[in-house]
Amino acid sequence: MSISFAIVHVALHTPSHSGVGDLLSYASEQPLPPGTLVRVPLGKREVLGVVWDAEDATGELPEGAAMRPIAGVLEGVEPLSLPWRRLVAFAARYYQRALGEIALAALPPQLRDLQPEQLARRLRRPAKGMGAGADEVAIQNIALTPEQESARARISSESGPFLLFGSTGSGKTEVYLRCVQEALESDPTAQALVMVPEINLTPQLEERFTSRFAPRFGSQAVVSLHSGMTNPQRLKSWLAAHSGVARIVLGTRMAVFASLPGLKIIVVDEEHDPSYKQQEGARYSARDLAIWRGREQGAKVLLGSATPSLETWHASRPATADDPEGGRYVRLAMPSRIGAGALARVRRVDMNQQPRRAIFSAPLLAAITERVARGEQSMVLLNRRGYAPVLHCADCGWKSDCPHCSAHQVFHKADRTLRCHHCGYTVRVPRACPTCGSPDIHSMGRGTEQLEEQLGDLLSEVLRPDRTPARIARIDADTTKAKGSLEAQLAQVHSGEVDVLVGTQMIAKGHDFRRITLVAAVQPDGALFSSDFRAPERLFALLMQAAGRAGRDAAYMAAQGTQCEMWVQSFHPKHPVYEALRTHDYPAFAAQQLQEREEAAMPPFAFQALVRADARTQEVAQGFLTAATAAAHAAALPGLEAVTLFPPVPLTIQRVANVERAQMLMESSSRAALQRFLAAWQPVMQATRSAPEHKGLVRWLVDVDPLVI
């Protein structure tokens, strides 16, 4: 006796190193189209899977055969489209991950947990407020400046991709809005994807997009997708996008995988931000995937930044006599600020001339005092939270090292704790040195908590125009843990209830502070001499973004009769980074950095990948990488002749949560050769891992186009 059946090939959430393979075959009573969401048995569990693009076969299942049937189909959810499946397949292939790992991670978590009948009940709930029709409500647009109109016209008439190179306050967001509007009005099924680097920037952007588009396209037209949402919220947004009800999706890097069958335009705001690169699991770049997705799906891609990444800047270079083809992107410049004063005047303070251990130089403190007395706001930037990076015993040299990581525990004075920012291990601050018993324990270094305290002391007698004391506030990851706390603190800044705002990079980008006239970076030198070749680029971008928070309201500046300023306290005030910052000359800075990188054969003039190994001991971690390298040479893997493999080394922080970490770098002048080698190397590394001497290996992973080396 035999049973007729259809074979369906299903992608499941299985890591690439599990050895299970990309697709598993199941029996189905009827053929299912690719993209169908199904629940299938896997071992003793029942899991969510996606029917994938493999030739379905109809056959006869012999009695007693082992092929297991699917458990159910998620009815009511349209199959995931071919462009979405191609995006997932490309990401899995390029970033060296399993197909199902990418596909299932891209779906909302609650979709994996709901049974078909539960999902059916959810889908039966009526969609709310679809809004007025296009003929009933016209969008109220503001007039564009000539620079904005020129950018909009070129985006409308050319295919791109585009780099919108606009200074802070130049009105890039308005160009985004207008381009999205054109796409949506030209096609009733068109959808737009707008990405931002940080979760805390999503609500204010959502408010702006909703106020512009909801009257025309309905209250469900704009949805968000980011990790700060609850699982039910993410499922609701995902279903709205997948069904086409949502016309605009706003989100962080995870939104690049949103199912948008009508996608016509992708906006990547602050495209230079490293937050677009995933640092756990599948280490994809959402910006790069957005470029690929736009090309494949016929959607326009608009990258925006005042300080573009050097890769994007190089890719948008104009054609010249020496380089007649130029870059692949179209560069559109918007140098003028709208409704804002001139760019901040940069003032550098040589800390070598200031008292030793001074946090605030006398000139900077005087400038902040003047601002407070006039009722203006100041912003102080230090990209290190906590009170101090480490506690230290002056008698025996003890330091507050984390017992589980090769890093210090950070001193948090507010709750009297020592906290590891890598593994989360927390203890109370000891009353005396744990080693020698000395009570003489001191903090070393400074964090935002200490800056807030010191400013409170230094400005304690400074009065505002209404004769009340100066008010200092701090915004960082420690003060914004509670739900809604960030929004409440930002509202205080906008309403003028704060005179001096202290914070980390969270406050440096994306916020439209209208009354801030002074911005100060108190300790930015750490990035100048980093072993990371991208550190100067990141520092310049951060300082330029921070400077852009000052003087954003020209009318307010004129009424106050003041000039906005950016203060930089440095022991190396003549460094090229600060010289370029002084003139706000990003093109000059980029040209200098690109010349250095070309001479050193570094990205974007070469392509890199990292292989990292985590193990119980450093010897096992490095031993695995060494053995895998030897096996690659022995097998003469394809592409190896064009790839340089460097010896394995410990990571800068080599132990985290009692796991030792090592990595090895590989470089090639050919992206294709590097990809061929990595694909061929995966099974070799899998075989190497099974050797007895590598038993202590916890995991290994590949990071293609790494941002941190």
N, C-alpha and C positions, 0 to 999 in steps of 0.2 A: 504494500500500500504506500502511496506517496501523496504529498500535499503540494498543490501549486502555490507559489509564493513569488514575491518580488524582492530582490536584494537591494537594500539601500545602504549607502556608505555614509557614515555619520562621523562628524568631527566632535570630539569630546575634550574636556579640560584635562589633558595629560601633558606633563612637562616633557620637553624634548629629550631630556636625559633618562626618562623612564623606560625607554626602549619599546613602548607600546605601539608606536607608529602614529601617523597623522590621522588615518581613518580606520574605523572598525565597521565591519559588515553585520547587518541585522536583517532579519526576515520581516517582510511587511505583507499584509493581506492584499495591498494594492500599491502600485507605483506612487511615489511621492516626489513632487518637484524639488529640485535643489533649493536650499534656503528655508525649507520647512523646519519649524521647531518641533522637536520630538522629545519624549522621555524614554530612556532606554535602560535596561539593566547593565550594570558594570560591577562585576563581582557580586557582593551581597547588597549593593546599593542600587538605587534608581536615580539617574542623573539626567540633566538636560543636555541635548545635543542638537547639532544643526546638520541636516541632510546636505551633503556636499556634491560638487560637480564630478561625478564619476559615472560611467555608463551603467545605468541600472540594468540588471539582468533578470529575466523571468525564467524560472526553472522549476524543478520538482525537488522538494526536500525529502530525501529518503527517511523512512521511519527510523527514529532513534538518532538522527543527525544532531550535531551540537549547536548549529546556528540558532541564536536566541531571537525571539521576535521583539519588535519595539513594544513599549508598554503603553504608548498613547501619543496622540498628536495634539499640539496646542491649537485647537480650533479657534478661529476668529482673528488670528494674527497672520497677516499676509506673509508669504515667504520672503526672506531677506533677499534683496536684489542682487543681480549679477555684479554691478559695480561695487557694492559693499563686499561681496565675497572676494572679488579681485583685490580690493584694498587689503583685506585681512590676509589673503594668500601672499601678497607682496611683502607686507610687514613681517610675516612669519619667516619668509625666505630671506629677506634682507637682514633682519636682526637676529637670525639664527635661533628661532624659537619654534615650538610645535604649533601647527596650524590651529588645533583646537584650543590651545592655551590662549592664543590671541583672540580667537572668535568668541569664546565663552567669557573671557575677561571683559570684552567689549559690551556684553549684554548686562542689563541691570541685575544686581544680585537677587532681587526678589523674584525675578522671572525664573531663576534656577530652582527656587524653593516652592513655587506655587504648583499645585496639581492642576491638570487641565480644567476640572470643574470649577476650581477657585478662580482661575484666570477668566473663565467664561462669565462668572458672576461679575468680576471687575469690569469686563468689557461691556456688559449690559448697562452699566451706569451711563446715563446720558451726558454728553459733552455740554459744558456750560457756555452760554454767551458767545455764540459764533460771531456776533457783531453785525454791523451794517454792511451792505454791499458796496462794491467799489464805486457805483454810480451815485451813492447817497452821501458819502462823506469824503471830502477832499483833505489831504494831508496839508497842514499848515507849515510850510517851509520858511526858514529864514534865508535872507539873501546871502549868496556866497561871495567871497572876495574874488578878485581876478585870479589869484593863485589857486584857490579852491576850485573855481570854475574850470580853470585849465586842466587841473588834475582830473576832475570829474569827466570832462569831455574826452580826455585821452583814454581813461579807463573804459568809457562807454564805446569808443570806436576801435580800440586795439585789443588784442587777445591776451597780452600779459605773459607771465605773471608780472605784477607790479610791486615796486618798492616805493612807498610813500614816505619820503625822507623829509619830515617836517619838524621844525624846532618845537620845544615844549610850548604849548599855548597857541600853536599855529592853526588849530581847528581841524585836526585829522579826523576826530570823531564825527564831525559834521559831514565830511566827505564819505566816511563809512555809511552814515545814515542815508545819504542821497544815493549812493551806489546800490545799497540794498533796496531802497525804494524803487529804483528803476527796474531792478531785476524782478521784484515781486509784481510790479504793475504790468510788466511786459508779458507775464505768463501766469494764469490763475493757479497753476500747480507748482510754481517756482518756490524754492526754499533757500534760506541763507544760513550759513554757519559763521558765527562771530566768536573768536576765541580771545581770551585774556589770560595772562600768566598766573594771576593770584586769585584765590577764592574771594578775598576781601574786596576785590575790584568788581566782582560780578553784580552785587546788588545795585550799586549806583549806575552801572551801565544798563542793567535790566530796567531800572526806573526810566532812564532816558529813552530806551527803545520802546518800552511799553507806552509811554505817554505820546510818542510819535506815531506808533503803528496800530495800537489797540483800537482807537476810534474808527479806523478804516478797515482793519482786518479781523477785529474781534479780540476779546479778552484772552482767548486761548492761543493767539497768534505768536506770542513770545514766551518761550520756556527756557529754563536754565538746566544745565547738566554739570555737576561738579561733586567732588567727594564729600563736601560739607552737608549735602542734602541727606534726608532720611531715605531708607530703601523704598518706602511707598512713594515718596516724592520723585525719586529718580525713575521709578517704573512709570509713573504717570507722564513725566516729561518724555521719556523714551517712546512710549506708545503714541503720544501726540505727534512726535516727529516722524515716527515710522508710518503712521497712518496718513500723514500729510495735513493733519489738523493744525499743527504748529508750523508756521511759515518761517520763523526765525528761532534758531537755537543759539543761546549764549552759554559759553562754558569754558572750562579750563582744558588742559591737554587731553583729558579723557574724551572730550566731546568730538575729537577728530574722527572717532569711530562711530559716531551717532548714525543711525539708519535714516538717511535723508534721500528718499527716492527722487525728489524733484530738485536736488541741489543745483543751484546756478551761480552762487558766489560764496567765496570763503574769505573772511577777514581775519588776519592774525595780528592783533594789536601788540605793541611792544615785542616785536618778533625776536629781538636780541636776547630776551630774558631766558636764563638757563632753566627756569621752571618748566619750559616746554619739553625738556628732555627728562624722560622717566628714569629714576635712579634705582628702582626696585623691580624685580621680575623682568618682564620684557622691556628692555631699555630703548624704547623708541623715541624718536624726535617728532613731536606733533607738528612742528612747523614744516619739517621736511616731508612728512606724510601728507600734509595739507597741499603742498606743491604737487606731489604725485597724484593725489586724489583729484585735484582740480583738472590736471591734464587728462586723466583717464575718463573723468565724468563730464568733461566739457564745461566746467565751471571756472569762472574768473577767480583769480587768487590775488588778494591785496595784502601785502605785508606792510606794517606801519611801524616807524620808530624814529626817534630823534637821534639815536645812537645805534645804528644797525649793527648786527653781528658782522665781523669781517668777512665771513663766508658770503653773506648776502650782499654786502657792499661790493665785493669782488665780482659776484655773479651779475651785478647790475652796472658794471663799468661801461661807459660809453665807448663806441668804436673810435679808434684812432688810426693814424697812418701805420703805426707799428702793430696795431691790433685791430684790423679792419672789421672783424666780426663782433668784437665787444662781448658783453656778457649775455646771459640767457634771459635776464629780467629787464624790465623797463623801469628806469629810475625817474621818479617825479619829485621835484623839490618844492617845498613850501617853507621858505626861511623866515617869513614874517610872522609875528605874534598878533593875534586878534584880540582887541580890547585889553591888551596888556601893555605894560611899559617895556622899556628896553630890557634885554637880557641882563641878568644880575652882574654887577661889577665884582670881579673876583679879587679878593684881598688875601694875600698869603702872609702868614706869621711864621717867622723862623723861631722854632721852639728852642734852638740852641742858645738864643739870647734871652730866654725866659728863666725864671727861678726853677731849679731842679724839682721834679715831681709835681710841677704845676699842671693842673687839669685844664684850667682856662687861663689864657694869657690876659694880661691887663688890658690891651687894646680891645680884644673880643668882649671881655666882660663889660667894658665901658660902652661898647656899641649896643650890647643887649640891654643894658640899663637905660640908655637913651630911648630905645624902642619901647620898652615898658612904660617909661614916663610919658611918651607921646600916645600911648594907647595902641601901639602896633604889636604885631606878633612876631616871634622868632621861633626857629626850628633848629634843634641840635641833633646831629646824626652821629651815632656810634653803632656799628654793626656787631655788637656783642652784648647779649642780655645777661642778667644777673648783676650782682654787686661787684664781684671780682672773679677773675678766671681761676684763682687758686688761693688757698690759705697756706701759710708758711710758718714754720717754727724757727726763730732766729737762733736758738741754742743748738739744736741738733740737725737742722736742715730738713726736717720732715715736711712733706707737702701733701696736700689733700688729693692723693691719687685714687682713682677708682680701682677697687680690687678686681674688677672684671674686665677692665679695658686699659689699654695703654694711653690713658688720657687723665687729665685732672678732673676732680669734681668741682663744679662751680659753686661759689659761695653766694647764696641768696639770703640777704639780710632780713628781708621782710618777714619770712617765716623761720629764720634761723636754721636753714638746712644747707647741706652740701649735696649737690645734685649732679649726676652725670648726664650730660646732654646727648650721649650716644646710646647708653643702655637703659637710662632712666633710674638707676640705682640711687636711692636717697637715704641719707642719715642725718641725725641732728648734729649741729655744730658742737664739737667737744669743748668742754670748759678748759681743758689743758691739753698739751701735746700728748697724743696717744703713745708716742715712743719714749719721751724723756720726762713727761709730767710737767714741763714748764708751762706757766700760764701766758708766756709771751708769744702769742700767736698773732700773726699779722696777715692782712690781705695783700695780695700782689696783683697789680694790673687793675683795670677798671671796666665796669659794665654800665649799662643804662641806668640800673638801679642806683649806683653810686653817683652818676652824673645828676640824677634827679635830686638826690639828697644834698649834694654839694651846691647845686644851684639854689636850692631852698635856703641854705645858709647864707650864700653870697648875696642873694637878692632879698633877704628878710626885711631890710629897711627901705627897699625901693618901693615907691608908691605909684599907682596908676593915676591917670588924670582925675578919677573920682576919689582919690586919696585912700583907696583901699590897697592892701598889700598885693604884690605880684603873685600870680597863680601859675604854678608849674604842673604839667601833666606828663605822663609817660605812656607810650603805646609800643608794646612789643608782644612777643608770644606769651609772656607771663601775665600780662594785664588784660589779654583778650581771650582767655580760655572760655569764659562763660558765654552762653548763647546771647547774642545781641549786645555784648559789651563793646565790641569794636564800633558798631554803629552809634551807640550812645556816646562814646568818647569822641568820635569824629564830629558828631552833632555839637558837642561842647566847643570844639575848636572852631567850627563854622560860625557858631553864634557869638564868638568873642569871649567866652567864659575862660579861655586859656590864654595866658600871655607868652609862655615859653613851652613849646612841645619838644619833649625828648623822646627819641625812639630809634629803632633799628631801620633796616631797609624797607620795612613795612610802610613807613611814612614818606618814603622818598619818591614814590612813583604813582602816577594815576590820579592823585587827589587834587581837587581844585580848591586850594586854600586861598581865599580872596584877600585876607588881611596880613598874610605873612610877608614881611619886607626884608628879613634877614635869615639866612640859612648858614649853619656852621657845621663843618666836619672836623671833629676834635682829634681823632687819632686814625687817620686813613693810611699811614705809611706801611702798615703790615703787608699790603699787597704789592708793594713796589719791587720787592726782592724775593718774591715767591718762586719756588721751583716750577710752579704751574705757568706755562707760557701764556695762558689766557688771563692771568691775574691783572695785568695792566688794562686790558680791554674791559674787564668787569668793573674795575675801579673807576675808569673814566666814565663808563656808562652810568654807574651809580651816582657819581658826583654831578654829572650833567643833569640827570633826572632830578636830583635833590635841588640843584640850582634853579631848575625850572619851576619849583614850588613857590619861588619868591617873585613878587611883583606881578601877579596874574591879573590884577584889576587896575588898569591905567587911571581910571577916574579916582579911585581911592588913593593911589600914589600921588596924583596931582593935588588932591585935597590936603594930603598930609605934607606935601612939599618935601618929599624924601626920595631917595634912590635905593632900589633894592640891591642887596649885597650878598655875595657868597664868600664866607670866610673859610680858609683852609689852614689848620695848624699842622705844621710839618717840620721834621728835622732835615728834610731834603726839599726845600721850597723851590729849587731850580730844576727839579726833575722834569724830564720831557712831558710826563703826564700832566703835571700842574701848569707847565708852559702852554700846552694846548688848551687846557681848561680855561686859562686866563683869557684867551681870545675866543673861546667857544668854537674852536676850529676843529670840528670832527673830521672833515676831509683831510686836513694836514696830519692829524693823529693817525687816521686810518692808513694813509700813504706810508708813513714811517713804520708802522707796525707790519704792514703787508710786505714792505721791502725786507724787513728783518726775517719774516717768516719764509719768504721766497728763498733768501740766502741760506736759511737753515733747513729748507725742504720740509716745512711744516704746513698743516692745513691753513688755507684751502689749496695749497700747492702739492699736497700729498694726502693720503688717506690712511686712517689709523683704526685699529681695533685693540681691545684689551681682552685678555682671558684672566679671570680671577679665580683663585682657588681658596676655599675656606676649609680649615682642618683643625684637629685638636692640637696639633703642634705646627710650628713654622716649618720644621724639617719636612713633615708630610706634605704641607701645602706646596712648598717649593719643589719637593721631589716629584710630585705629580706633574707639575708644569715642565720640569726638566725631562721627565720620561716621555711625556706627550710630544715634546719638541723632537726628541730623538726618534720617536716612532714616525713622526711626520717626515723627517729627513730619510729614514730608512725606506719608507714607502714611496718616496719621490712624488709627493702629492701634487696634483695639477695646480698651477699658479704659484707654487713655492719658489720657483726661480725668480719671480718678480717681487717677492715679499721678504722683508728683513725681520727676523725674529730676534728680539732682545732677550737677555737672560732674565729669569724671574727675580723679583725683589719684593721685600715686604711693603705693604701699604704704609703711608705716612702714619696713620693710626692703625698699627698692625694687629691689635687685639681688641675685639668688641664683644661683650657678653661672653667672655671666655672662649671665643673662637678666633684662631689665628688666621690672618689674611695675607695672601701674597698675590702678585699679579705679574703678567708679562705683556709687553707692548709689541705690536707688530705694525709695520709701516709699508706702504707701497705707493708708487707713483701711478698705479693703475687700480681704480676701484673694482673693475671687473676681475682682475687677477686676485685681489684680496678676497672678493666674494667666492671665487672658485675654490680658493684654498680653504676658506673657513667651512664651506659646505662639505668638502672632502675630509676635513679634519674632525668634524663632529663624531662620526662613528669610530675614528681612531682614538679620540679622547674617551669615548664610552668604553671601548675595549681596555684602554689603559687603566681606567678607574677600577676595573674588576680584578686587577692584580693584587695579591695579598699585601704587598708592601704599601699599598695606598688605602688600606682598610680604614685609617683614621680620617679620610677625606669626608667632609660634611657635604660639600656641594662645589660645583664649578659653573661658571657662567661666562658668556661672551657679551662684550659691550662694543657694538659697532659705532663708529664716529663718537668716541667718548668725549665728554666735556671736561672731565676731571681725570688727570693722570697722576 
